[in-house]
Structure formats: C-alpha cells, structure tokens
Amino acid sequence: MKIINIKTTFLLPVIFAGLIFTGCSNENIVEEKVQEGMGAVSFTISEKDYEPAEEVASTRAAVQAKPEIQDLGDGLQAEVSLEPDTTQVVEPKAKTRAIYTPTHYTIQAYQGSVKKGELKGTFNGSTFTPDAGQSNSIFLPHGTYDFVCFNDKVSVNGTQFTVNRTDAATARFTIERNVVINQDPKQYVAFKMKHAGARIVPSIQFINCPISGEYTQVANAGFFSFAFYKAINPAERLKYTVESSPNKIPETVVYDFITKSYSSSAMGQLSIAKTVEGTISNANSIQVGDKVGIYQDFITDYLLPTSDCANLKFTFTFGDLYGRSLVGKTITVPTHKLVEANKSYRVVVKLIMGNMYLFKDGTVGELAKNPTKIPIGVVIEPYRRIAVALNDADNGTPTIWSSSLLQQSGQPITNFSEMFTGFNVSTASMSAYASSTSSDPARKIALEYYQTVGYGNNYYSSDGKGDYAPNTWFVPTLSDFLRIGVSLGKFPNSTDNLVVGSSKDNSSFRYLIPTNAPGTGFSGIFPSFPSMDMTRFNKAFTDAGGTAPSGNYWVDTECKDASSYLQVQMTVQSIGYSLGINSKSSYAKVRPFIRY
C-alpha cells in the first residue's frame, strides 16, 4: 500500500468571535505517516455557556411548579419556587465563546468501547500546543467514531469519567457521537465544551422589607459592570447557610460512556456559609456612598448531575428585618428536580413581611403590637417611608382631576415606554401646586385628607425637586400606585431591584409596555396587567378597619396625546389592575399617599 507523508501544520483551528483561526507553535510541527483510507482528524473547541433548564416540574404534576408559601414565624413568610435560570450574567446572547485562558484538554476517539486514539494539548485563543511528543491530530481509519473531550478537572478510567463536586464549577466535558471519518487526508471535528456541573442561583428578594444598603465597589464582567453593596445597618447584614442533610448530595459522579448514564460514587453533606451582599448592573452611574434599597441578592453555587434540588435548604444564622429576627429560620426548596450538566436553575425566595401600619401619632408598627393606637395607613415602602391611606379621600366621592385641560406638568408622558421605565411624577412647581388646588379638585381632596385622619400637613414642598414634603397627603404617581400592588398584592416588579438614592424611584415596570406600542401617543393600545393576590391586597386594609381600593382612581401622571393633555387613571378590579388614560374632566376617586 502506498505511504504518503503529510505535514500537519495548521490542522487545529480554534473558534474565536465566530471566525475560525488556524495556528500552532512552529516548534510543535511534526511529520506523520498517513495511509490511504485514513484521516488526520483535527479539532476545534469553543466553550458553551450555561443554558436555562427547559422545565422544572412539580412533584404533583408535569407542569411548572407553583411557588410554595412557607411561614417563618414572627410575621415573616417566604414564597419559594424553583425556576429555569434565564438571567445570564455575562454575555447573555452568546451561545459559545472562545477560550480566554490556556486550558489543557484531552481528546479521545472510540469505536464502541474500544479507544482508537488520544490527543492531549493546551488551547489558548487561536493556538493549540500539543503535549510533548504528541501530534496535532489523531490518525484514524475511515469509519464511524465517538469523540470525547474533557479538561483536567475530569478524570478517566476506561470508559468512565469522574467529576468531584469541588470541581463542578470548572470541569468541562462533552461528547460528539457517530462522527463519520471519510476524508483524506484531513478532517475536523468541532467540540462545544459544556460545564460538567449545574449552576444553582439562589435569588433572595425582599418584597416589602427592603434593606438600606450602601455602594462599596464596582467590578466589570464582560459587557456589564456591577455595583457591590452591603447593608448600612450591621444587624441587616444577613448571613445564612446553603445546606443539606447528611448523605444527600453527590460528592462524586461517574459518567459511563457506554451506558450514557450517571452514578454517584460518594454522597455527602452540603454546608456553605453566605452573606447577603449583592450586585446590580449599570453600575457606572452609581457613586461612592450612594444609598439604595436592596431588593434581591444573587449568590451562585454548583452541583453535580443527579443532585436533587429538594435536598437544599437555607438556614439564617444572623440578622433581622425591621426588628424581626431571622436567626434559625429555615427555607426549603419545594420541588424535586435532578439537575443536569450545563443547566442553570434559580431558587427564588421572596421574603414577605407582615403588614406594617402608620398610626395617628406618627409611629409605625404592627397592629398586634400596638393595640391602643389608631391606624391611618398601610406602609408600602418602609425604606422610603411611604404609606397609603386606609380609605378613599372624602369617603370615595368621585371628582374631576382639574378644571384646566392644559398642560400642568413639566414633563408629560408621551408614550408607554416613558410611562413604565422609571420615575414619573407631575413636575409642576410645588409652590404653584399648593396654590392651584382650587382648580385641581383631586389634589385638593388628597391634601386635605389630614383633616379626616387627624395627622399630616396642608402644604407642599417648594424646593422644586418634585418631591412632596414629609407628612403631606398627596395623589400617587403611577409608579406609586403600582407599588401598592407589589407590596400588598404580589404584583411583579420587572426589576425587583435596587433603587439609587433616598427619594428617587428608578425601578422599572417595562414589561408592561404593550407589544408594538407606538413611539408617540397611546391611541388604541393598552397594557395587559398580570393578576394579583387580591385576598392579601384587600386584607391589608380591612384588617385595620379600612376599605380596600376598588374602582377608578386618579394618579398624578399626565400624558400628552397629540395636542391633548390627559391624565392616567388606575382601576382596581376583582383580579387586579387595569389602566386608562382619560380627560381631566372625567371622574375618579382619590386614594391619598403620605411620606411620613
């Protein structure tokens, strides 16, 4: 049979930024003898990001598991759910990426259970450097093969590949099966390297009990920058452990290449200490010393395939919220799910505090601990010190917004994108605001609510900042009204995030922007709101002898539609919210708010 000598220079490209680059160290160029009917098989490697778990099924039915309410005592509840993690932190749109740091890989070729060839070397960017004494390629007779590729965090014994839990975050392993080798003299096989472990992202969200935090540092990751923060009050620097019972978590798993199955060779106990210190994106706008309300915390853990998420639990070891101790309180994962390699899961924990109330004497607290005090409002923003009145102003008698149909605010909303992407408030001069109540009945009714409950003031701030003076009743903005639902009715906030500054609201409800909403105007399109927990929402008011909001309400958000200046109205129904944009001469109720 004729023998052909082939030089294998440039046989091993590496994918980078969607392009294939070829190259290797010149000193590693070797000559190989390839017979006719054999292929010099070279390889490309890119690394694959974690993927969301396709489905997290309930133990009771093959549907998405519903959140479970867990009573923690002391007026605290946790709403817990296991969900696919769709929030990529770095390069969310990238499915694969080049190898950024030198990584040593082993590649093996099999036919059935018989190893036919092996190659070891280091990939770094666009360069492959084979180990000393090795070629750039595996030389194989024509046929069908299975190829295995793994880094040094994976050990191999025959056709069994082993990973330890300590390496779950960094081990890489993938298989390309039934690859036909039939080209002379060379052929490529492309590997997309996967994580051998699974990522678990606990997300702790403080629904109506935000923590006052302070920026500490900024870190860059890919295309994003992140601000790190910690609680200002040392008692609110919560600590907890992610743990399991003994012998419940695989410490080592073995993947059998032939049977395509996992087995656990050692079981152990998980116990990892955590401190609630989180991050937010778009950190470049945050300055040292900025104070924020902390709404969520992300801390990543890694498990091996076949680990059952239902074996995880979170136990607080330090800290309290608004005087309610969390020490010793345990949260469990309610759903059985065996994790898969290269998948990412979120354990979402929403902490919900029992309702707090504003009393006539200006103090705030729980009803049970203040039996002799007269409640006048439900606290919806403990950090910002905002409460909503227990009853409608003037016994709920509908009123017009204003006798003027002209522009009244400095920046009227012109489209739905502006409406749901941040701080929106009437920005008329506050000194003019106070003097204009004779022509603005809705504002006047809210302002004079202090006479009904015996607490508050009858003036507005004149500092021009657009904020209301403390202890002054006012008509809420759209953001304010939506946040009643967030705090009292589990209405979803698209960010559930951090708010920069002590008086500004940068939270976003952008998910409410209607599909195909026009860039200007509102004609013919209205947002669809998710349903709310109206039982909990209503109970917050009735428990204190108040009346839950029901019907149409004015909000202090002005809209410009063509040449018309209109006003937003929110409707509270049996299932939740709906929104309208109406003439200022139409009628609606007023539910006052107060900054106490």
C-alpha positions as CSV (number, residue, x, y, z in Angstrom):
1,M,0.0,0.0,0.0
2,K,1.3,3.5,-0.9
3,I,2.6,5.6,2.0
4,I,2.1,9.4,1.9
5,N,3.9,11.8,4.3
6,I,1.7,14.7,5.4
7,K,2.8,17.7,7.4
8,T,0.2,18.7,9.9
9,T,0.9,22.4,10.2
10,F,-2.3,24.5,10.7
11,L,-4.6,21.5,11.2
12,L,-6.0,22.6,14.5
13,P,-8.1,25.9,14.4
14,V,-9.9,27.4,17.3
15,I,-13.2,29.3,17.0
16,F,-13.0,32.9,18.2
17,A,-15.7,35.6,17.7
18,G,-17.5,33.5,15.2
19,L,-14.4,33.0,13.0
20,I,-12.0,30.0,12.6
21,F,-8.4,30.9,13.1
22,T,-5.6,28.3,12.4
23,G,-2.3,28.2,14.0
24,C,0.1,26.3,16.3
25,S,3.5,26.7,17.6
26,N,6.1,26.1,14.9
27,E,8.2,24.0,17.2
28,N,5.3,21.6,17.5
29,I,5.1,20.9,13.8
30,V,5.7,17.1,13.2
31,E,5.5,14.7,10.3
32,E,3.0,11.9,10.4
33,K,2.6,8.9,8.1
34,V,-1.0,8.5,6.9
35,Q,-2.1,5.5,4.9
36,E,-4.7,5.7,2.2
37,G,-8.1,5.3,3.7
38,M,-7.1,7.1,6.9
39,G,-7.9,10.6,8.0
40,A,-5.8,13.1,10.0
41,V,-8.5,14.3,12.4
42,S,-8.0,17.7,13.9
43,F,-10.4,19.6,16.3
44,T,-11.9,23.0,17.1
45,I,-13.0,23.9,20.6
46,S,-15.3,26.6,21.9
47,E,-16.9,26.8,25.3
48,K,-20.6,26.8,25.8
49,D,-22.4,29.0,28.4
50,Y,-24.9,27.6,30.9
51,E,-28.4,27.0,29.5
52,P,-31.7,27.5,31.3
53,A,-33.3,24.3,32.5
54,E,-36.0,23.5,29.9
55,E,-38.6,22.6,32.6
56,V,-38.8,22.5,36.3
57,A,-41.7,20.2,37.0
58,S,-43.8,19.9,40.2
59,T,-43.8,16.7,42.1
60,R,-47.6,16.6,41.8
61,A,-48.0,17.2,38.1
62,A,-45.8,17.6,35.0
63,V,-46.3,21.4,34.9
64,Q,-44.3,24.3,36.1
65,A,-44.1,24.2,39.8
66,K,-46.0,26.9,41.6
67,P,-44.4,28.9,44.4
68,E,-44.9,27.5,47.9
69,I,-45.7,29.8,50.8
70,Q,-43.6,28.9,53.9
71,D,-44.4,30.5,57.2
72,L,-41.2,31.6,59.0
73,G,-42.9,33.0,62.1
74,D,-42.8,36.5,63.5
75,G,-45.0,37.8,60.7
76,L,-42.5,36.7,58.0
77,Q,-43.2,34.4,55.0
78,A,-41.1,33.1,52.2
79,E,-42.6,32.4,48.8
80,V,-40.3,29.8,47.3
81,S,-40.0,28.4,43.8
82,L,-37.6,26.6,41.6
83,E,-37.3,28.1,38.1
84,P,-35.2,27.8,34.9
85,D,-32.5,30.5,35.2
86,T,-33.0,32.7,32.2
87,T,-30.8,35.5,33.5
88,Q,-27.3,35.2,32.0
89,V,-25.0,37.5,34.0
90,V,-22.2,37.7,31.3
91,E,-22.7,37.8,27.6
92,P,-26.4,36.8,27.8
93,K,-26.7,36.5,24.0
94,A,-23.6,34.4,23.4
95,K,-24.1,30.7,23.0
96,T,-20.5,29.8,22.7
97,R,-17.2,31.7,23.2
98,A,-13.5,31.3,22.6
99,I,-11.2,30.0,25.2
100,Y,-9.8,33.1,27.0
101,T,-7.2,31.4,29.2
102,P,-4.9,28.5,28.5
103,T,-6.8,25.3,29.1
104,H,-5.5,21.7,28.8
105,Y,-7.8,19.2,27.2
106,T,-7.8,15.5,26.5
107,I,-9.5,14.2,23.3
108,Q,-10.3,10.5,22.9
109,A,-11.7,8.6,19.9
110,Y,-13.8,5.4,20.4
111,Q,-15.5,2.8,18.4
112,G,-17.8,1.1,20.7
113,S,-15.9,0.6,24.0
114,V,-12.5,0.5,22.3
115,K,-10.3,3.6,22.4
116,K,-8.8,4.1,19.0
117,G,-6.8,7.3,19.6
118,E,-6.0,10.1,22.0
119,L,-4.7,13.6,21.8
120,K,-3.6,15.9,24.6
121,G,-2.7,19.6,24.5
122,T,-3.4,23.2,25.5
123,F,-5.8,25.5,23.8
124,N,-5.2,29.2,24.2
125,G,-7.2,31.6,22.0
126,S,-6.4,30.7,18.4
127,T,-3.4,28.5,19.3
128,F,-3.1,24.8,20.1
129,T,0.0,23.4,21.6
130,P,0.1,19.6,21.8
131,D,1.8,17.9,24.7
132,A,5.4,16.9,24.2
133,G,5.8,14.0,21.9
134,Q,2.3,14.3,20.5
135,S,0.9,15.2,17.1
136,N,-1.6,17.9,16.3
137,S,-4.1,15.2,15.1
138,I,-5.5,11.8,15.7
139,F,-5.0,9.5,12.7
140,L,-7.9,7.1,12.2
141,P,-9.0,4.7,9.5
142,H,-12.2,5.6,7.8
143,G,-15.3,4.8,9.8
144,T,-17.8,6.0,12.5
145,Y,-16.4,7.2,15.8
146,D,-17.5,8.7,19.1
147,F,-15.2,11.5,20.4
148,V,-14.9,12.6,24.0
149,C,-13.2,15.9,25.1
150,F,-12.6,17.0,28.7
151,N,-10.3,19.2,30.7
152,D,-8.1,18.2,33.6
153,K,-10.9,18.6,36.2
154,V,-12.3,15.3,34.8
155,S,-10.6,12.0,35.5
156,V,-11.0,8.9,33.3
157,N,-10.8,5.2,33.9
158,G,-11.5,3.2,30.8
159,T,-14.9,4.5,29.6
160,Q,-15.9,6.0,32.9
161,F,-15.4,9.7,33.5
162,T,-15.4,11.1,37.1
163,V,-16.0,14.6,38.4
164,N,-15.8,15.8,42.1
165,R,-18.2,18.4,43.5
166,T,-15.3,20.7,44.3
167,D,-14.7,20.9,40.5
168,A,-18.4,21.2,39.5
169,A,-17.9,24.9,38.5
170,T,-14.8,24.4,36.4
171,A,-15.0,20.9,34.9
172,R,-15.7,20.7,31.2
173,F,-16.8,17.6,29.3
174,T,-18.6,16.9,26.0
175,I,-19.2,14.1,23.6
176,E,-19.6,14.1,19.8
177,R,-21.2,10.7,18.8
178,N,-21.5,9.0,15.4
179,V,-19.0,11.1,13.6
180,V,-18.1,9.7,10.2
181,I,-14.4,10.0,9.2
182,N,-14.1,9.6,5.5
183,Q,-12.0,12.4,4.1
184,D,-8.4,12.2,3.0
185,P,-6.0,13.4,4.2
186,K,-7.6,15.5,6.9
187,Q,-10.9,16.2,8.7
188,Y,-12.1,18.4,11.5
189,V,-14.4,17.7,14.5
190,A,-15.8,20.7,16.4
191,F,-16.4,20.5,20.1
192,K,-18.7,22.8,22.1
193,M,-17.4,22.3,25.6
194,K,-20.1,22.1,28.3
195,H,-19.9,22.5,32.0
196,A,-19.8,19.1,33.7
197,G,-21.8,20.6,36.7
198,A,-25.0,22.5,37.1
199,R,-25.4,26.1,38.3
200,I,-27.7,26.9,41.2
201,V,-28.6,30.6,41.7
202,P,-30.4,31.4,44.9
203,S,-32.3,34.7,44.5
204,I,-33.4,36.3,47.7
205,Q,-35.9,39.1,47.1
206,F,-37.1,41.5,49.8
207,I,-40.7,42.2,48.5
208,N,-41.9,44.6,51.1
209,C,-39.0,44.7,53.5
210,P,-36.1,46.3,51.6
211,I,-32.7,46.8,53.3
212,S,-30.9,50.1,53.4
213,G,-27.6,49.5,51.6
214,E,-24.6,51.4,50.5
215,Y,-22.4,51.1,47.5
216,T,-18.9,49.6,48.1
217,Q,-17.2,48.9,44.8
218,V,-17.6,48.3,41.1
219,A,-16.5,45.3,39.1
220,N,-16.5,44.7,35.4
221,A,-17.6,41.4,33.8
222,G,-17.8,41.2,30.0
223,F,-20.1,43.8,28.7
224,F,-21.6,44.7,32.1
225,S,-20.4,46.5,35.2
226,F,-21.8,45.7,38.6
227,A,-22.1,47.7,41.8
228,F,-21.5,45.8,45.0
229,Y,-23.2,46.9,48.2
230,K,-23.7,46.0,51.8
231,A,-26.4,46.8,54.4
232,I,-25.7,50.0,56.3
233,N,-27.2,48.6,59.5
234,P,-24.9,45.8,60.7
235,A,-27.9,43.9,62.0
236,E,-29.3,43.7,58.4
237,R,-26.1,42.1,57.0
238,L,-27.9,38.8,56.9
239,K,-26.0,35.5,57.0
240,Y,-27.3,32.1,56.1
241,T,-26.1,28.7,55.1
242,V,-27.0,26.7,52.0
243,E,-27.1,23.1,53.3
244,S,-28.4,19.7,53.1
245,S,-29.0,16.7,55.3
246,P,-26.1,14.1,55.6
247,N,-25.5,11.8,52.6
248,K,-27.9,13.7,50.3
249,I,-25.6,15.5,47.9
250,P,-23.4,13.7,45.4
251,E,-19.7,14.5,46.1
252,T,-18.6,12.5,43.1
253,V,-20.4,11.4,39.9
254,V,-19.3,8.9,37.3
255,Y,-20.5,9.2,33.7
256,D,-20.4,5.8,31.9
257,F,-19.6,6.5,28.2
258,I,-21.2,3.2,27.1
259,T,-24.4,3.2,29.0
260,K,-24.8,7.0,28.8
261,S,-25.7,7.2,32.5
262,Y,-24.6,8.8,35.7
263,S,-23.9,7.1,39.0
264,S,-22.9,8.6,42.4
265,S,-19.8,7.0,43.9
266,A,-19.8,9.2,47.1
267,M,-22.6,11.1,48.9
268,G,-22.0,13.9,51.3
269,Q,-23.5,16.9,53.0
270,L,-23.6,20.5,51.7
271,S,-22.9,23.4,54.0
272,I,-21.9,26.7,52.5
273,A,-21.9,30.0,54.5
274,K,-23.3,33.1,52.8
275,T,-23.7,36.8,53.5
276,V,-26.4,38.8,51.8
277,E,-24.3,41.2,49.6
278,G,-25.4,41.5,46.0
279,T,-24.9,43.4,42.8
280,I,-26.8,45.4,40.3
281,S,-25.9,46.2,36.7
282,N,-25.4,49.6,35.1
283,A,-23.1,50.5,38.0
284,N,-21.3,53.3,36.2
285,S,-24.0,55.8,37.3
286,I,-23.5,54.9,41.0
287,Q,-21.2,57.0,43.2
288,V,-19.4,56.0,46.3
289,G,-21.7,56.5,49.3
290,D,-24.9,56.2,47.3
291,K,-27.7,54.6,49.4
292,V,-30.0,52.0,47.9
293,G,-33.0,49.8,48.9
294,I,-31.8,46.2,48.5
295,Y,-34.5,44.0,46.8
296,Q,-32.5,41.0,45.8
297,D,-29.3,39.0,46.2
298,F,-27.6,36.6,43.9
299,I,-25.1,34.0,45.1
300,T,-24.1,31.2,42.8
301,D,-23.5,27.5,43.8
302,Y,-22.6,24.5,41.7
303,L,-23.9,20.9,42.0
304,L,-23.2,17.7,40.1
305,P,-25.7,16.0,37.8
306,T,-28.3,13.8,39.7
307,S,-28.3,16.2,42.7
308,D,-31.9,16.7,43.8
309,C,-32.8,20.4,44.4
310,A,-35.4,19.3,47.0
311,N,-32.5,18.4,49.3
312,L,-31.4,22.0,49.6
313,K,-32.4,24.3,52.4
314,F,-31.4,27.8,53.5
315,T,-30.9,28.5,57.2
316,F,-30.4,32.0,58.5
317,T,-27.6,32.3,61.1
318,F,-27.5,36.1,61.7
319,G,-29.6,39.2,61.2
320,D,-33.1,40.7,61.4
321,L,-35.6,42.7,59.3
322,Y,-37.3,45.6,61.0
323,G,-36.8,44.1,64.4
324,R,-37.9,40.6,63.4
325,S,-35.1,38.1,63.9
326,L,-34.3,35.7,61.1
327,V,-31.9,33.6,63.2
328,G,-32.7,29.9,63.0
329,K,-35.4,30.3,60.3
330,T,-35.2,27.7,57.5
331,I,-36.4,27.8,53.9
332,T,-36.6,24.6,51.9
333,V,-36.8,24.0,48.1
334,P,-40.3,22.7,47.5
335,T,-39.7,20.9,44.2
336,H,-37.8,17.6,43.4
337,K,-35.6,18.1,40.4
338,L,-32.4,16.2,39.4
339,V,-30.1,18.8,37.9
340,E,-28.4,18.3,34.6
341,A,-25.0,19.2,33.3
342,N,-24.6,22.7,31.9
343,K,-28.0,23.7,33.1
344,S,-28.8,26.7,35.3
345,Y,-31.5,26.9,37.9
346,R,-32.9,29.7,40.1
347,V,-34.2,29.1,43.6
348,V,-36.3,32.2,44.0
349,V,-37.0,33.2,47.6
350,K,-39.4,36.1,48.1
351,L,-39.4,37.4,51.7
352,I,-42.7,38.9,52.7
353,M,-43.1,40.8,55.9
354,G,-46.4,41.1,57.7
355,N,-48.1,44.4,57.1
356,M,-46.9,47.5,59.0
357,Y,-49.2,50.5,59.6
358,L,-48.8,54.2,60.1
359,F,-50.6,55.3,63.3
360,K,-52.2,58.6,64.1
361,D,-49.4,59.5,66.5
362,G,-46.9,59.2,63.6
363,T,-45.4,55.9,64.7
364,V,-45.2,52.8,62.6
365,G,-45.6,49.2,63.6
366,E,-47.7,46.0,63.6
367,L,-51.3,46.1,64.6
368,A,-50.8,43.3,67.2
369,K,-48.0,45.2,69.0
370,N,-49.9,48.5,69.0
371,P,-53.5,47.6,70.2
372,T,-54.3,51.0,71.6
373,K,-53.1,53.1,68.6
374,I,-55.3,54.3,65.7
375,P,-54.1,53.1,62.3
376,I,-54.5,55.6,59.4
377,G,-52.4,54.0,56.6
378,V,-50.7,50.8,55.3
379,V,-46.9,51.1,54.9
380,I,-45.9,50.1,51.4
381,E,-42.3,51.4,51.3
382,P,-40.7,51.0,54.7
383,Y,-37.3,52.2,53.4
384,R,-38.8,55.3,51.7
385,R,-41.3,55.8,54.5
386,I,-44.4,55.9,52.3
387,A,-47.9,54.8,53.3
388,V,-51.3,54.6,51.5
389,A,-54.5,55.8,53.3
390,L,-56.8,53.2,54.7
391,N,-59.8,54.8,53.0
392,D,-60.5,56.9,50.0
393,A,-60.4,60.7,50.4
394,D,-63.8,62.4,51.1
395,N,-65.4,58.9,51.5
396,G,-64.6,57.9,47.9
397,T,-66.8,60.5,46.2
398,P,-65.5,60.7,42.6
399,T,-64.1,64.0,41.4
400,I,-62.6,65.5,38.3
401,W,-58.9,65.9,38.1
402,S,-58.8,69.5,37.2
403,S,-60.8,72.3,35.7
404,S,-57.9,73.0,33.4
405,L,-57.4,70.9,30.3
406,L,-54.0,72.4,29.5
407,Q,-50.5,71.1,30.3
408,Q,-49.9,71.1,34.1
409,S,-46.7,69.2,34.5
410,G,-43.2,70.0,33.3
411,Q,-42.7,66.6,31.5
412,P,-45.9,64.9,30.4
413,I,-45.6,61.3,29.4
414,T,-45.7,60.9,25.6
415,N,-45.6,57.1,25.2
416,F,-45.9,53.8,27.1
417,S,-42.1,53.4,27.2
418,E,-41.8,56.6,29.2
419,M,-44.7,55.5,31.4
420,F,-43.2,52.2,32.6
421,T,-39.5,52.9,32.7
422,G,-38.9,54.8,35.9
423,F,-39.7,57.8,38.0
424,N,-42.8,59.6,36.6
425,V,-44.4,62.4,38.6
426,S,-46.1,65.7,38.0
427,T,-43.2,68.1,37.9
428,A,-45.1,71.4,38.2
429,S,-43.7,73.8,40.7
430,M,-44.6,72.6,44.1
431,S,-45.3,76.1,45.3
432,A,-47.7,76.6,42.4
433,Y,-49.1,73.1,43.1
434,A,-50.2,74.2,46.6
435,S,-51.8,77.4,45.3
436,S,-53.6,75.6,42.4
437,T,-55.7,73.2,44.4
438,S,-58.8,75.3,43.9
439,S,-58.6,74.4,40.2
440,D,-57.4,70.9,40.9
441,P,-60.0,69.1,43.0
442,A,-58.3,65.7,43.1
443,R,-55.1,67.3,44.6
444,K,-57.1,69.4,47.0
445,I,-59.0,66.4,48.3
446,A,-55.8,64.5,48.9
447,L,-54.1,67.5,50.5
448,E,-57.0,68.0,53.0
449,Y,-57.2,64.3,54.0
450,Y,-55.1,65.2,57.1
451,Q,-58.3,66.8,58.4
452,T,-60.1,63.5,58.2
453,V,-57.5,61.3,60.0
454,G,-56.0,64.0,62.3
455,Y,-52.5,63.6,61.0
456,G,-50.5,65.4,58.4
457,N,-49.9,68.9,56.9
458,N,-51.6,71.1,54.4
459,Y,-48.6,72.3,52.4
460,Y,-46.3,71.1,49.7
461,S,-42.5,71.4,49.4
462,S,-41.4,74.4,47.3
463,D,-37.8,73.2,46.7
464,G,-38.6,72.5,43.1
465,K,-37.4,68.9,43.3
466,G,-40.7,67.4,42.6
467,D,-40.9,65.7,46.0
468,Y,-43.7,66.1,48.5
469,A,-42.9,67.5,51.9
470,P,-43.0,65.0,54.8
471,N,-46.4,64.4,56.5
472,T,-48.3,65.7,53.5
473,W,-51.0,63.7,51.8
474,F,-50.8,63.6,48.0
475,V,-52.2,61.9,44.9
476,P,-49.8,59.0,44.0
477,T,-48.0,58.8,40.7
478,L,-48.4,55.7,38.5
479,S,-45.2,54.2,40.0
480,D,-46.6,54.8,43.5
481,F,-49.9,53.1,42.6
482,L,-48.2,50.1,41.0
483,R,-46.0,49.7,44.1
484,I,-49.1,49.2,46.3
485,G,-49.7,46.0,44.3
486,V,-46.0,45.0,44.6
487,S,-46.0,45.4,48.4
488,L,-49.5,44.2,49.2
489,G,-50.7,42.0,46.2
490,K,-47.5,40.3,44.9
491,F,-47.7,42.4,41.7
492,P,-44.5,41.6,39.8
493,N,-41.8,44.3,39.5
494,S,-39.7,43.6,36.4
495,T,-36.5,44.5,38.3
496,D,-37.3,43.7,41.9
497,N,-34.0,45.5,42.1
498,L,-32.2,48.3,43.8
499,V,-33.2,51.9,43.9
500,V,-30.4,54.5,43.8
501,G,-30.9,57.5,46.1
502,S,-33.2,58.0,49.1
503,S,-36.1,59.7,47.3
504,K,-35.9,58.7,43.6
505,D,-37.6,55.7,42.1
506,N,-35.6,54.0,39.3
507,S,-37.4,50.8,39.4
508,S,-38.9,49.6,36.1
509,F,-42.2,48.1,35.1
510,R,-41.1,48.0,31.5
511,Y,-42.6,44.5,31.0
512,L,-46.0,46.3,31.0
513,I,-45.1,48.2,27.8
514,P,-47.6,46.9,25.2
515,T,-46.2,44.9,22.2
516,N,-45.9,47.2,19.2
517,A,-46.6,50.3,21.2
518,P,-46.1,53.4,19.1
519,G,-43.2,55.7,19.7
520,T,-45.6,58.6,20.3
521,G,-49.1,58.5,21.6
522,F,-51.4,56.0,23.2
523,S,-54.3,55.5,20.8
524,G,-55.9,52.1,20.7
525,I,-53.3,50.3,22.8
526,F,-53.4,49.5,26.5
527,P,-51.1,47.4,28.7
528,S,-52.2,44.0,30.0
529,F,-51.6,43.7,33.7
530,P,-50.9,40.4,35.5
531,S,-53.3,39.2,38.1
532,M,-52.7,39.9,41.8
533,D,-53.3,38.3,45.1
534,M,-56.4,40.3,45.8
535,T,-57.2,38.5,49.0
536,R,-53.9,39.6,50.6
537,F,-54.2,43.0,49.0
538,N,-57.7,43.7,50.4
539,K,-56.9,42.2,53.8
540,A,-54.1,44.7,54.4
541,F,-56.8,47.4,54.5
542,T,-59.7,45.6,56.1
543,D,-57.5,44.2,59.0
544,A,-57.1,47.8,60.2
545,G,-60.7,48.8,59.7
546,G,-60.2,50.4,56.4
547,T,-61.7,49.9,52.9
548,A,-59.7,48.3,50.1
549,P,-59.4,50.3,46.9
550,S,-62.0,49.4,44.3
551,G,-62.9,51.2,41.1
552,N,-61.2,54.1,39.2
553,Y,-58.5,56.2,40.8
554,W,-56.6,59.3,39.7
555,V,-52.8,59.1,39.6
556,D,-50.6,62.1,39.3
557,T,-49.1,61.2,35.9
558,E,-50.0,63.5,33.0
559,C,-50.0,62.2,29.3
560,K,-49.7,64.1,26.1
561,D,-51.6,62.5,23.2
562,A,-51.3,64.6,20.1
563,S,-52.5,68.1,21.2
564,S,-54.5,66.7,24.2
565,Y,-53.3,66.7,27.8
566,L,-54.9,63.7,29.6
567,Q,-54.5,62.1,33.0
568,V,-53.8,58.4,34.0
569,Q,-56.5,56.5,35.9
570,M,-55.9,53.2,37.6
571,T,-58.8,50.7,38.1
572,V,-58.7,48.2,40.9
573,Q,-60.8,45.1,40.0
574,S,-61.5,41.7,41.5
575,I,-58.4,40.2,39.8
576,G,-56.1,43.2,39.9
577,Y,-55.2,46.4,38.0
578,S,-56.1,47.9,34.7
579,L,-55.2,51.3,33.3
580,G,-56.9,54.1,31.5
581,I,-55.9,57.5,30.0
582,N,-58.8,59.9,30.3
583,S,-59.8,63.5,30.1
584,K,-59.1,65.6,33.2
585,S,-62.8,66.5,33.3
586,S,-63.8,62.8,33.8
587,Y,-64.5,61.4,37.3
588,A,-62.4,59.1,39.5
589,K,-61.7,58.5,43.2
590,V,-58.7,59.7,45.2
591,R,-56.7,57.4,47.5
592,P,-54.1,59.6,49.2
593,F,-50.4,58.6,49.9
594,I,-48.2,60.2,52.5
595,R,-44.4,60.4,53.2
596,Y,-44.3,60.1,57.0
